[in-house]
């Protein structure tokens, strides 16, 4: 039986870099103005900063990776994709976590 070819080291570094850049539970993120609803939340309701509650693949996103986020300062939650948010503070750097 033939041995499978080893995966390229550069590819492994790329995959690890992509995974490291994804938000994790507890990270603080900024909601980006990628669609009309996000722009409305940012401009009319001043909801820019959110906390990641869950990372999952909800039916709502047709199996794509999604993030349940909660607005800091209210109980408003919503599902978003990785393209809709940007990490502003990692969980490991938050003082209120420990």
Residue pairs with C-beta under 8 A, 6 or more apart in sequence:
21 87
22 55
22 65
22 82
23 29
23 52
23 55
23 67
23 82
23 85
23 87
24 52
24 55
24 90
24 91
25 52
25 53
25 54
25 55
25 91
26 51
26 52
26 91
26 94
26 97
27 51
27 52
27 87
27 89
27 90
27 91
28 49
28 50
28 51
28 52
28 72
28 87
28 88
28 89
28 94
29 49
29 50
29 51
29 52
29 67
29 69
29 85
29 86
29 87
29 88
30 48
30 49
30 50
30 85
30 86
30 88
31 38
31 41
31 42
31 47
31 48
31 49
31 50
31 69
31 80
31 84
31 85
32 38
32 83
32 84
32 85
32 86
33 39
33 42
34 83
34 84
35 84
38 80
38 84
41 47
42 48
47 71
47 74
47 76
49 71
49 72
49 88
50 69
50 70
50 71
50 72
50 85
51 69
51 70
51 72
52 67
52 68
52 69
52 85
53 68
53 69
53 70
53 77
54 67
54 68
55 65
55 66
55 67
55 68
56 65
56 66
56 68
57 63
57 64
57 65
57 66
58 66
58 68
58 79
60 66
60 79
61 79
61 81
64 81
65 81
65 82
66 79
66 80
66 81
67 79
67 80
67 81
67 82
67 85
68 77
68 78
68 79
69 77
69 78
69 79
69 80
69 85
70 76
70 77
71 77
91 97
